[in-house]
Amino acid sequence: MMMRIERSGLVDLLSLVMNAGIAVAIALTVLG
C-alpha cells in the first residue's frame, strides 16, 4: 500500500505475534 497508516505499530505487533506463533508451532513439531 502506498499510503502510510498511523496504526503501523499495530501491524508490526500483529506480525510479531504471528511470527512468534509460527516459531512455537515449529518448536512443538520438532519436540513433538
C-alpha positions as CSV (number, residue, x, y, z in Angstrom):
1,M,0.0,0.0,0.0
2,M,1.3,3.4,-0.9
3,M,-0.5,5.3,1.9
4,R,1.1,5.3,5.4
5,I,-1.2,4.2,8.2
6,E,-0.8,5.6,11.7
7,R,-1.6,2.2,13.0
8,S,1.6,0.7,11.6
9,G,2.7,0.0,15.1
10,L,-0.3,-2.3,15.5
11,V,0.6,-4.0,12.2
12,D,4.1,-4.6,13.4
13,L,2.8,-6.0,16.7
14,L,0.5,-8.3,14.8
15,S,3.3,-9.5,12.6
16,L,5.5,-10.1,15.7
17,V,2.7,-12.2,17.3
18,M,2.2,-14.2,14.1
19,N,6.0,-14.9,13.8
20,A,6.0,-16.0,17.5
21,G,3.1,-18.3,16.8
22,I,4.9,-19.9,13.8
23,A,8.1,-20.3,15.9
24,V,6.1,-22.0,18.6
25,A,4.4,-24.3,16.1
26,I,7.8,-25.3,14.6
27,A,9.2,-25.9,18.1
28,L,6.3,-28.1,19.0
29,T,6.7,-30.0,15.7
30,V,10.4,-30.6,16.4
31,L,10.0,-31.5,20.0
32,G,6.8,-33.5,19.5
